[in-house]
Each structure stands twice: as C-alpha cells, then as structure tokens.
Amino acid sequence: MGDRSARRALVGFTNVAWDGGDHAFLLDPKVRPEHQRGGIGTELVRRAAEGAARAGFTWLHVDFEPQLRGFYFAACGFRPTEAGLIALDLTGLGSR
C-alpha cells in the first residue's frame, strides 16, 4: 500500500503480512521525511487497518520503537498489549 504526491512520486508505503489465521501485521510503514507530519502515515495505517478488516482479519499488530508510541497509540488507535520477544542470535540459543 502506498501514497503518492501530486508529482506521482512515492512518498509513503507500508506492508501488511498475515499469519494464515486472523492476525495481520503492519510492517515497515515509511513516509519520506519531507512529507512527515502531514497525516500521510496515519492515513496509510488507517487504510491498512481497513483493508485488513475487509479481508476478514480480527487483529492488526504493530511493533515500533519507543519514540513512536504517540503516533501508534494516539494518532492511529493502537493500544498497548503484552508481547514476547526472543533475539535470534543462534550462538546464544543453545539446544532446547
């Protein structure tokens, strides 16, 4: 999903992945720096969520860096959840 400027240049995009069930994942949302803070990112997320809902998904997940909390929670409507994370450094995994 992308958004283009009046000159037809790509100014933002995002990907939505799927787990084969009812969970969708927002991946790599980006807006060119000179076009940020104008609502493009919020609109990309809104359209991604709308498309995921139309496709029958129940949940849309996103991971982000701490400085983006305001964007994802306040501007886009995500809410905090508990999640787990494992670093996939094969040297530290050992045998399980």
Buried (B, 14 or more C-beta within 10 A) or exposed (E): BEBEEEEEEEBBBBEBEEEEEEBBBBEEBBBBEEBBEEEBBBBBBBBBBEBBEEEEBEEBBBEBEEEBEEBBEEBBEBEEEEEEEEEEEEEEEEEE
